[in-house]
């Protein structure tokens, strides 16, 4: 069966059952192939206190998940020969706005030299270092 012809009801049921079993709060899921969104679904609630359901407009704090996504993406481009581990980010993407000596290797390790931030509510606040 192709991904486009997948049984999304069974997929949603599996995720929903895991949410019930693990007692997790909520999530928004998107299945994407190339540049086509094949399926979207929301699960659970925004918080256990408010019990408001997750919608397709709910903002989530992604936290450290972006580190693994960035590493996977950079590794894919390195494997394809599009980038090297020592390619400067600004050479690969001229619109990149961070220290100009950042290499793709640094992005993989999340050691790019950009200021560390913490989220408070949905606002970005600079951390103080001690």
C-alpha positions in Angstrom: 0.0 0.0 0.0 1.3 3.5 -0.8 1.5 6.2 1.8 -1.1 8.2 -0.1 -3.5 5.2 0.2 -2.8 4.5 3.8 -5.5 3.7 6.3 -5.5 7.0 8.2 -8.3 5.8 10.5 -6.1 3.0 11.7 -3.1 5.3 12.0 -5.2 7.8 14.1 -6.5 4.9 16.2 -3.0 3.7 17.0 -1.9 7.2 18.1 -5.0 7.8 20.1 -4.7 4.5 21.9 -1.0 5.4 22.8 -2.2 8.7 24.2 -4.7 7.0 26.3 -2.3 4.3 27.5 0.6 6.7 28.2 -1.6 9.5 29.7 0.2 12.2 27.6 -1.3 15.6 27.1 -1.7 16.4 23.4 -0.1 16.7 20.0 -0.7 17.8 16.4 0.5 15.3 13.8 1.3 15.9 10.1 2.4 13.2 7.7 4.3 14.8 4.8 5.8 13.2 1.7 8.1 15.5 -0.3 6.1 18.7 -0.5 2.6 17.1 -0.1 0.7 17.0 3.2 -0.9 13.6 3.3 -2.7 13.7 6.6 -3.1 15.9 9.7 -4.8 15.1 13.0 -4.8 16.6 16.5 -4.9 14.5 19.7 -5.5 15.2 23.3 -5.7 18.5 25.3 -3.5 21.5 25.6 -3.1 21.0 29.3 -4.4 18.7 32.0 -5.7 21.7 34.0 -7.8 23.4 31.3 -8.8 20.3 29.3 -9.1 22.5 26.2 -8.6 20.3 23.1 -5.6 20.6 20.8 -6.5 22.3 17.5 -4.6 22.8 14.3 -3.8 26.3 15.6 -2.3 25.2 19.0 1.3 26.4 19.5 3.7 23.9 21.0 7.1 24.3 22.5 9.2 22.0 20.4 12.2 22.1 22.7 15.1 19.9 21.9 13.3 18.0 19.1 14.7 20.4 16.5 18.2 19.3 17.3 17.6 15.8 15.9 15.6 17.1 13.0 18.4 19.5 12.1 21.0 16.7 12.4 18.9 14.4 10.2 18.4 17.0 7.6 22.1 18.1 7.5 23.2 14.4 7.3 20.8 13.8 4.4 22.3 16.7 2.5 25.9 15.6 3.3 25.1 12.0 2.2 23.6 13.4 -1.1 26.8 15.5 -1.7 24.9 18.8 -1.5 26.8 19.9 1.6 30.0 18.9 3.5 30.2 18.8 7.2 32.5 21.8 7.1 30.4 23.9 4.8 29.6 27.3 6.3 25.9 27.8 6.9 26.0 31.2 5.1 27.5 29.5 2.0 24.7 26.9 1.9 22.0 29.4 2.7 22.9 33.0 2.1 19.9 34.1 4.2 21.3 32.4 7.3 21.6 35.1 10.0 23.9 33.9 12.7 27.7 34.0 13.3 29.2 33.7 9.8 31.7 31.0 10.7 29.0 28.5 11.7 29.5 25.2 9.9 26.9 22.5 9.2 28.8 20.3 11.6 28.0 22.8 14.4 24.3 22.8 13.5 24.3 19.0 13.8 25.6 19.3 17.4 23.6 22.4 18.3 26.8 24.3 19.0 26.3 27.1 16.6 27.2 30.0 18.9 23.8 31.7 18.8 22.4 33.1 22.0 20.7 30.6 24.3 17.1 31.3 24.9 14.3 30.0 27.1 10.6 30.1 26.4 8.3 31.8 28.9 4.7 31.4 27.8 5.1 31.8 24.1 7.6 34.6 24.3 11.3 34.2 23.8 13.5 35.4 26.6 17.3 35.5 26.7 18.8 33.3 29.4 21.3 34.8 31.7 24.4 32.7 32.2 26.3 32.5 35.4 
